[in-house]
Each structure stands twice: as structure tokens, then as C-alpha cells.
Amino acid sequence: MSISLTFHGAARTVTGSCLELVAGGHRILIDCGLFQGSRTLEGLNHAPPPFATQGLDAVILTHAHIDHSGQLPRLAALGWQGPIWCTPQTVDLLDPMLADSGRIHEYEAERRNRRRDRAGETPFVPIYTEADALAAAAMARPVALEDWFEAAPGIRARLWNAGHILGAASVEIEAGGVRLLCSGDLGPDNKAFLPDPASARGFDAVVCEATYGGTVRERVNLYERRRRLADEINAAMAEGGNLVIPAFALERTQELLLDIVMLSRAGAIGTTQVFVDSPLANRVTSVYRRHADTLEDTGGHDVFAHPAIHTVESAVESMRLNTLSGAIIIAASGMCEAGRIRHHLAHNLPRRDSTILFVGFQAQGALGRVILEGASRVRMSGRDIAVRARIRHIDSYSAHADQSELLDWIAAAGPIAGTLFLDHGEASAMDALKAEAEARALAAEVVTPEMGDAFRLEPGKPARRARRGTRSQREAVGRDWQNDYADLASGLKQRLAAIRDDHARQQAIARMRRILDDYEKRPRRR
């Protein structure tokens, strides 16, 4: 039986996870996520799906993060009708996660269509709606960890704890005599709420994420992590302004709340008030409460109920936070690409007494990455925003394994008779992990696919490349011209003002115009 594996996303980038497996005429997807990052990369979300929805048998979903699940509503909108196999916890999380994503797409389309500079242009249409999202969530089918199930005729699978977020799983597949393991996103050792990742042993091919494939972190336990958070909170409060924390609504927010509650109970941070300005995070927290008996580090109790924690629901309540100083504000999204965090950044970035604390991964091209890398000004919603706030970072909240933990997981899943594929990582991270995996001889070969690459899998043999992705797919990865334009535009007025006189400024503007005119006249590259 011929087995093929195609990387439709998360290849040399960390979002848009989507693998297509074809065996004996049957097709399944492992994840179906949205791209996040640069405008060019996000543009892939609007393109037709790179796979046929007709004849698609099933989706196996590793977890509920939007970069793994966020394209499922598009399948529903196109008429596809499941099933979507995942853990019971992921089933419970999909409804709020996908519904929120649908509302965001509807809002963004409406907002763009209201802009005056778009008068007369073709209206934006949302990628999908909240109704599409709810239809997709209704297709989810729960399956317990380590229980075999038939994903499609001739394709059987089982899920293993991935230790990443609530309900996250790795996927083991047997089809046509080939044994395949897909990591999904792997959590670090000693993570709050969850046991360490696990899997079976001995595969023909393994697909492993590489988000932090080039990073070896200092080993930090929960007590040390909380001490560092307390130091950041106390330093921020001493400045007199707010502490703004961009945080993913799923897992990161709940981990922060757990640590803040523990620190508050211990008297380590005083009586600081915490505002969770994310209706989605608040709904997700209710799912965590529902599964409290399965969570580690909670004693089976509701650790999220505390008088210092306030949930913010309405937009009016969110705007009222502008009047505060000396508060902790946690808001999504974690990479600052959408949601209420952008409003809080616009209000707090110019304040010298405020602090912005990053606690998660920031992808290339994302606003959070631009701020973290030291931009003095950023462009948001057509406005230039000065960055005067203190910018801080704690990397011990990562929900991803680092290089040494990834290598340990790969070794534990071995021996790998054929190919180790590395995905879900930027090029530098994947290249670093590849070099280490090869040095340790963890597989017969190690491959870092690009977007759209397809491979043939055979028992006991290295994979054979069957097709390469297109040039446009490969070039969508990383920073794009719009990132560079935003950098240029955000500081252009200040740079012109620094020129010695008006005549020289006019000359500089004229030269810039001539350069643009020259490029417009050049023939288009084919």
C-alpha cells in the first residue's frame, strides 16, 4: 500500500500546522491550523485549502490551539462533515476556542470595511463565521489516551499525552505496514497541570515539532518560576504603572493565575489586583475547572477563585482599565496580533511607568516579536506608537519542550528505522535540532520539510520526496515587506525631522519617490 505524507503548514514556521496522510485511497489530516505572523503568511489563510475537502475521511486534532485547529471551520463552511478525533478535554475546549476565532474574523472584516481609505474597493469577507466555528466544534469526537481507534478504513491511530496544554496529544498511526508518530506540540518536563509527555517506541517515521529546537533553557522548577514572576510583579508595581502581560487564552493565562494565586497566598506580591481581560480566557478557565480532578498542582481544587482576580467581559469594562495604574492586566493574544491586548499596548507602551512582560513564544513578523526585539516605535491600526515602557521577558512559562527535552522525546520514541521529520519551527531552530539529532544518530535520516513538500513512506526505509512545495508557499515564511514597511513608516517622520533643514528634507523625500518610481517601471519578476 502506498503511503504519502504532505506538509501543508508549520514547515520552517511555527503556525498553520496541517499534515495530510494518504493510505490506500483514504485521506486524513493531522491538525488543520491557522497561520499567524506576517501579513503574507496570514494571507495563506484566505487562499483555497491546499488539499481537497471532498473525500477527506477525518481529522485527528492534537490540541485546541488555533494554529492547530483554526482552519477547521473553513472545512465546515465548505460542506465537510467530520469526524474530528481528539481527547475529551480538547472536545470541551474547541467550542469556545473556535467560536472566538470566528467572531474575531467577522469583526476584523467589518473593521476593515469601515475604513475610509477602502471606499469603492471589494469588501473583505471573513475567512469563516462564528456559525461555521460552532459547526466544526460539533464534529469533535472524544477518544481516550492510548485507546486505538479507526480514523479511516485501513488507518488506525491512538493518542498519547503530549504534556503541552490541557488535552494535548501526540498521534500514533499504523497504515499500510508503516508506523508513524506525530508529536503535535510537546510540553516541557515538570510543567504545571500536566504529566510529562509519553509515547510508544519503534517507528518507521517520526514528525517532531522544533519550536525551541535551538534553545537549551536553564532548568527551572515551579517554585523558581514563581519567584521570578514575583520579582517582575514587584519591580513593575514599584514603578507605579501597570504590568501588562500578553498571554494566550488557553493554558498560559491559567498557569499565570495559578502562580499569582500561590504568590498572593504566600504574601510574596502584596495585594496587587489582577484583571483578566479576555472573555475567551475566562471561558477556557471554566473548562479547566470542569477538569480540575485531572490537573496536577491543584489538589483537585478550584485554584482560580481568589478575591484579587477580576474577570473582564464587556468592551466597556475593558476600556475602563485605561484609568488604572498599579494593576496587572492579562489579555490575549499572546503574540499581540489581535484581541484586547492591542488596546492595552496602545495605552501602556508610551508610559514610562508601565511594564510589558512577555511570557510566551513570539513568531517572526508578529507584533510581540517586534516589541521584544527592541523597537522604539511600532505601528498599530494605522498609528505610530512610541515604546517607552519597560519590556521584560520570562521564558520559563513556555508550553514547549526545549532542545534537550525534544531530543530526549525523540530518543524515547526510537528506534526510528526511516526518517525523522522536523516541523513547527523557524529555520534556525530546525537546523539546530537537525544537527543534534544527526550527531546522536537518532534516525536513518533527518529532514526539515518546506511548505507543500510531500513524501512517500515505506516500512523500514527512509522517506522519498514525491513533490516540492511551490515558490509562493516557501516565500510566505518569515518576515515580509509589510513588516519592513511598518518599521520604516513608524520612524519615518522622526528621521526626516532629524535632517538639518527643510530643503534637505524635501530632497530626501524626492529621492525616495524617484526610487519607488524606478521600481514601478521595472518588469515584473516571473
Secondary structure, DSSP 8 states (H G I E B T S, - for coil): --EEEEE-S-SSSSS---EEEEETTEEEEE------SSHHHHHTTTS--SS--TTEEEEE-----HHHHTTHHHHHHTT----EEE-HHHHHHHHHHHHHHHHHHHHHHHHHHH-GGGTTS-----SS-HHHHHHHHTTEEE--TT--EEEETTEEEEEEE-SSSTT-EEEEEEETTEEEEE--S---TT-SSS--------EEEEEEE-TBTT-------HHHHHHHHHHHHHHHHHHTS-EEEE--TTTHHHHHHHHHHHHHHTTSSTT--EEE--HHHHHHHHHHHHTGGG-TTSTTS-TT--TTEEE--SHHHHHHGGG--S-EEEES-TTSSSSTHHHHHHHHTT-TT-EEEE-S---TT-HHHHHHTT-SEEEETTEEEE--SEEEE--TT-SS-BHHHHHHHHHHH--EEEEEEEESS-HHHHHHHHHHHHHTT-EEEEE---TT-EEEE-TTS--EEEE---HHHHHTSS--HHHHHHHHHHHHHHHHHTSSSHHHHHHHHHHHHHHHHHHHHS----
